Amino acid sequence: MWTALTLWFLLTTFTAHDRGEALLGLANFVPYFIVFLAFSQVICQFKQLNNLAWLLTANTVVLVILGFGQIYGNWATPDWLAAIGTNLVAGGRPEGRMSSLLMYANLFSAWLLMVFPLSLGLLIQCIRRWHFTAPSNRLNPPPLVWALLLACILEAIALVLTGSRSAWGIGLLIGIAYAIYLSWYWLVALAGGATAMVLWASFGPFGKEPLRMIVPKYFWGRLSDELYPDRYRTALRSTQWQFSWDMFLDQPIFGQGLRNFTPLYQAAMNVWIGHPHNLVLMLLGETGLIGTGLMLGAVGFILAQGMMLLINLGRCRGFRRQSQHLLLLSYGIAFAALCLYNLFDVTIFDMRNNVLGWIFLAAIAGVSQRYGAKLARGNPAKLEVPG
């Protein structure tokens, strides 16, 4: 499948509107296919998934602390560090939105959406282990539980401070997913009520003013776009999505070529936009129906394998299987969050987000291929207890 996808992308390079741009666009995909194939062979045990989750949580806490520093302490990297790629900008980028060491606030929000589910999964796992190993001492959580709780709170606050509306919505869905997993339906109802209040304060046809006295303007002003009332039509996502769709209709088979949205949009609208803020529409417009179908088919097949393993693990009993089920669920939620985010933005142009997304997909593929068939046959392999 990946070979066919690579060959198709190469073919669309020759038929592209701008072949030079299309050739550069291959670098955003083909090397990461190799990353996926390599890591799917390396990350194929639950213990490795667990270790990776811990590593990413610790790393992200550092990024969040730097983000708080840039927003509230005007921290910035000195010139000699900026020259080698570190990118901590005082006040955030754009101004007032947390971006930490990533290039832009939206990119940092995408990173947080991938790591936040893993941190929540680790927290739930540690609480369960504490209750399982020390049932008589449930009023005195170990330091590790407090540390993970603090990490989750910091990541959630950072997600809010990125100012990304799509990240807010997806972050809320992540919280609801775990609340349903834990059968905390009261929390789902509370989240639904709070969301309805914020949405009505933002878009309600009447009675908005009393709610706007309760809901901070940071939320309703950002959602309704009243914080940025002077945006041009060409900067709106709806305009970019329509243009990308028109690109697809013009060349439905081969598309216009990778990275060709930008020069075509600039020629038509007289403004530079790096991408159409929707990965599926970008693929349709740039690689055509076949390229998009191959990409979605390859990813969907892997996710289907992961879902089958998740279902089979859910049928098993015992603390070990429960921990493995939660760990795989957390990776699935993290990758699903990335997929949803790419319906409103495109993260592949940032190497850090792109690498992490492909590693997550490789991890799901690795454990699914190793354990899925044996569990489906009712002959479970010996699975490691996550450390």
Disulfide bonds with the S-S distance in Angstrom:
none
